[in-house]
């Protein structure tokens, strides 16, 4: 019973997160320059973690103030995984089916941003040229395989955060000890 309550709550929060991330992806598509801004990624990172924490805390509340490490981590992870999968599906649809040219445009914008940043930091021209060459040789970052690889790495990274969240949120019931 408790497992289904946690799973249901986590899926709901994951759907909310997925909607927010899907809207952020669409907003980024409408204004591709957002994808080149460092703060945009930081905001999304924080949102994902906050939704996971809220899910774990709500699960704890639903369970009467006590939650095991496993339950807290499960609640966090399910929320984050559902949200990221929804966002990934939206990215695949937009950048592979609706407007594949946007992926090329975005790659150019990211390259220009990185070149400008390197110039601002005083990088030598040969280092900048090598960096541009490497970026041009990279596979389309919005190819389905690349997006799925990115999803896997994100899930691993957010799982590490989830382990920390679960450690902080867990509270064992002394009556069940």
PyMOL commands that set and color helices and strands:
alter all, ss='L'
color gray80, all
select helices_A, chain A and resi 2-30+32-36+38-62+69-98+100-120+125-137+144-169+174-176
alter helices_A, ss='H'
color red, helices_A
deselect
rebuild
show_as cartoon
